[in-house]
Amino acid sequence: MKKFKKIIKNQKGLTLIELLAVIVILGIVAAIAVPSIGNMINNSRDKAILAEASSILAGAKLAALDGVCDPEDSTKPCNETTISNFVEGITNTKANAAPTYSITRVSGVYSITFDKFADLNDNTKFLAVDDGTTANKITESNLNSLLK
């Protein structure tokens, strides 16, 4: 009897059922975590595109102060060519070509037209604040509200 108790006492491994239970629990946790991680990645990509647009708007304002462009004058447009010295790090991830953008100001309200807005994973939020007149165009205040 002492020998039997000693053998039971010395068991230090997991049974097959315990091992399967742990694997099932890990599988359930992974099944829950993977989609939420995917959503976090997509949301961060969308926020990055919106942050790039905000950076472009800030660069356009600086360029306008320097007289390089005028967002209210179509003869001195604020676009990727004229304000390239004021905006850095804006790349197009889906193609080798540089992204295109332009900034306008009407009655003191800045707007940006940016081709990367088409790459947003969650277009529903963007389309809700889009001005509806031009594809991929949004006002500065609406852009700031999306970045919150």
C-alpha contacts under 8 A as a table, 3 or more apart, distances in Angstrom:
res1	aa1	res2	aa2	distance
1	M	4	F	5.06
1	M	5	K	6.33
2	K	5	K	5.18
2	K	6	K	6.09
3	K	6	K	5.02
3	K	7	I	6.23
4	F	7	I	5.12
4	F	8	I	6.30
5	K	8	I	5.13
5	K	9	K	5.97
6	K	9	K	4.99
6	K	10	N	6.16
7	I	10	N	5.23
7	I	11	Q	6.64
8	I	11	Q	5.55
14	L	18	E	6.05
14	L	19	L	6.31
15	T	18	E	5.26
15	T	19	L	6.28
16	L	19	L	5.06
16	L	20	L	6.13
17	I	20	L	5.08
17	I	21	A	6.12
18	E	21	A	5.07
18	E	22	V	6.33
19	L	22	V	5.22
19	L	23	I	6.32
20	L	23	I	5.03
20	L	24	V	6.12
21	A	24	V	5.14
21	A	25	I	6.22
22	V	25	I	5.15
22	V	26	L	6.19
23	I	26	L	5.10
23	I	27	G	6.12
24	V	27	G	4.99
24	V	28	I	6.27
25	I	28	I	5.14
25	I	29	V	6.28
26	L	29	V	5.11
26	L	30	A	6.11
27	G	30	A	5.07
27	G	31	A	6.07
28	I	31	A	5.06
28	I	32	I	6.34
29	V	32	I	5.25
29	V	33	A	6.11
30	A	33	A	5.03
30	A	34	V	5.90
31	A	34	V	5.82
31	A	35	P	7.35
32	I	35	P	6.50
32	I	36	S	7.13
33	A	36	S	5.43
33	A	37	I	6.19
34	V	37	I	5.18
34	V	38	G	6.27
35	P	38	G	4.99
35	P	39	N	6.27
36	S	39	N	5.04
36	S	40	M	6.22
37	I	40	M	5.01
37	I	41	I	6.29
38	G	41	I	5.14
38	G	42	N	6.31
39	N	42	N	5.10
39	N	43	N	6.06
40	M	43	N	5.12
40	M	44	S	6.12
41	I	44	S	5.15
41	I	45	R	6.31
42	N	45	R	5.13
42	N	46	D	6.31
42	N	121	N	6.45
43	N	46	D	5.10
43	N	47	K	6.15
43	N	121	N	7.69
43	N	122	D	7.89
44	S	47	K	5.01
44	S	48	A	6.07
45	R	48	A	5.01
45	R	49	I	6.41
45	R	120	L	7.66
45	R	121	N	7.98
46	D	49	I	5.25
46	D	50	L	6.35
46	D	120	L	5.35
46	D	121	N	6.46
46	D	122	D	7.32
47	K	50	L	5.04
47	K	51	A	5.95
47	K	147	L	6.57
48	A	51	A	4.98
48	A	52	E	6.13
49	I	52	E	5.08
49	I	53	A	6.38
49	I	116	K	6.78
49	I	117	F	7.01
49	I	120	L	7.42
50	L	53	A	5.05
50	L	54	S	6.30
50	L	117	F	7.80
50	L	143	L	6.96
50	L	146	L	7.69
50	L	147	L	6.71
51	A	54	S	4.96
51	A	55	S	6.15
51	A	147	L	7.22
52	E	55	S	4.98
52	E	56	I	6.16
52	E	90	I	6.61
53	A	56	I	5.01
53	A	57	L	6.26
53	A	112	I	7.29
53	A	114	F	7.10
54	S	57	L	5.09
54	S	58	A	6.32
54	S	140	E	7.65
54	S	143	L	7.27
54	S	144	N	7.66
55	S	58	A	5.10
55	S	59	G	6.20
55	S	87	V	7.10
56	I	59	G	5.00
56	I	60	A	6.09
56	I	87	V	6.00
57	L	60	A	5.02
57	L	61	K	6.28
57	L	103	I	6.95
57	L	110	Y	7.92
57	L	112	I	7.02
57	L	140	E	7.71
58	A	61	K	5.18
58	A	62	L	6.44
59	G	62	L	5.11
59	G	63	A	6.12
59	G	83	I	6.88
59	G	86	F	4.89
59	G	87	V	5.43
60	A	63	A	4.93
60	A	64	A	6.02
60	A	69	C	7.76
60	A	78	C	6.22
60	A	79	N	7.99
60	A	83	I	6.25
60	A	86	F	7.17
60	A	103	I	6.98
61	K	64	A	5.05
61	K	65	L	6.26
62	L	65	L	5.07
62	L	66	D	6.30
62	L	86	F	7.10
63	A	66	D	5.03
63	A	67	G	6.20
63	A	68	V	5.23
63	A	69	C	6.02
63	A	78	C	7.89
63	A	83	I	6.13
63	A	86	F	6.53
64	A	67	G	4.94
64	A	68	V	5.78
64	A	69	C	5.01
64	A	70	D	5.38
64	A	71	P	7.23
64	A	78	C	7.85
65	L	68	V	7.70
66	D	69	C	7.90
67	G	70	D	6.97
68	V	76	K	7.65
68	V	82	T	6.86
68	V	83	I	7.37
69	C	76	K	4.93
69	C	77	P	5.56
69	C	78	C	5.21
69	C	82	T	6.74
69	C	83	I	7.55
70	D	73	D	5.30
70	D	74	S	7.67
70	D	76	K	5.36
70	D	77	P	5.89
70	D	78	C	6.30
71	P	74	S	7.28
71	P	76	K	7.37
71	P	77	P	5.86
71	P	78	C	5.64
71	P	103	I	5.95
71	P	104	T	4.38
71	P	105	R	5.14
72	E	77	P	7.91
72	E	104	T	5.96
72	E	105	R	5.18
72	E	106	V	6.44
73	D	76	K	5.58
73	D	77	P	6.41
74	S	77	P	5.22
77	P	82	T	7.27
77	P	102	S	7.38
77	P	103	I	7.53
77	P	104	T	7.84
78	C	81	T	7.87
78	C	82	T	5.91
78	C	83	I	6.27
78	C	102	S	5.63
78	C	103	I	5.35
78	C	104	T	7.19
79	N	82	T	5.54
79	N	83	I	6.08
79	N	100	T	7.46
79	N	101	Y	5.53
79	N	102	S	4.14
79	N	103	I	6.29
80	E	83	I	5.73
80	E	84	S	5.61
80	E	99	P	7.80
80	E	100	T	5.98
80	E	101	Y	5.73
80	E	102	S	6.74
81	T	84	S	5.64
82	T	85	N	7.79
83	I	86	F	5.30
83	I	87	V	6.49
84	S	87	V	5.28
84	S	88	E	7.02
85	N	88	E	7.24
87	V	90	I	7.30
90	I	98	A	7.79
90	I	99	P	7.42
91	T	98	A	5.79
91	T	99	P	6.32
92	N	95	A	5.81
92	N	96	N	6.56
92	N	97	A	6.48
92	N	98	A	5.51
92	N	99	P	5.28
92	N	116	K	7.45
93	T	96	N	7.35
95	A	98	A	7.86
99	P	114	F	7.56
99	P	115	D	6.36
99	P	116	K	6.81
100	T	114	F	6.09
100	T	115	D	5.78
101	Y	112	I	6.96
101	Y	113	T	5.36
101	Y	114	F	4.34
101	Y	115	D	6.40
102	S	112	I	5.79
102	S	113	T	5.32
102	S	114	F	6.75
103	I	110	Y	6.94
103	I	111	S	5.68
103	I	112	I	4.55
103	I	113	T	6.43
104	T	110	Y	5.71
104	T	111	S	5.31
104	T	112	I	6.51
105	R	108	G	5.73
105	R	109	V	5.21
105	R	110	Y	4.33
105	R	111	S	6.18
106	V	109	V	5.30
106	V	110	Y	6.69
109	V	139	T	7.04
109	V	140	E	7.28
110	Y	139	T	5.78
110	Y	140	E	5.54
111	S	137	K	6.75
111	S	138	I	5.47
111	S	139	T	4.05
111	S	140	E	5.61
112	I	137	K	5.50
112	I	138	I	5.60
112	I	139	T	6.32
112	I	140	E	7.27
113	T	134	T	7.85
113	T	135	A	7.62
113	T	136	N	5.47
113	T	137	K	4.14
113	T	138	I	6.61
114	F	117	F	5.85
114	F	136	N	5.79
114	F	137	K	6.57
115	D	118	A	6.01
115	D	119	D	7.97
115	D	136	N	6.19
116	K	119	D	5.25
116	K	120	L	7.29
116	K	136	N	7.85
117	F	120	L	5.49
117	F	136	N	5.46
118	A	123	N	7.79
118	A	136	N	6.49
120	L	123	N	5.68
122	D	125	K	6.40
122	D	126	F	7.35
123	N	126	F	5.03
123	N	127	L	5.89
124	T	127	L	5.20
124	T	128	A	6.16
125	K	128	A	5.23
125	K	129	V	6.95
125	K	146	L	7.61
126	F	129	V	5.59
126	F	130	D	5.96
126	F	146	L	7.64
127	L	130	D	4.83
127	L	132	G	7.82
129	V	138	I	7.04
129	V	142	N	6.00
130	D	136	N	7.38
130	D	137	K	6.15
130	D	138	I	5.06
130	D	139	T	7.62
130	D	142	N	7.82
131	D	134	T	7.09
131	D	137	K	6.63
131	D	138	I	5.99
131	D	139	T	7.39
132	G	135	A	7.07
132	G	137	K	7.88
133	T	137	K	7.89
134	T	137	K	5.64
138	I	142	N	6.52
138	I	143	L	6.43
139	T	142	N	5.33
139	T	143	L	6.14
140	E	143	L	5.00
140	E	144	N	6.15
141	S	144	N	5.08
141	S	145	S	6.26
142	N	145	S	5.02
142	N	146	L	6.37
143	L	146	L	5.19
143	L	147	L	6.41
144	N	147	L	5.07
144	N	148	K	6.64
145	S	148	K	5.47
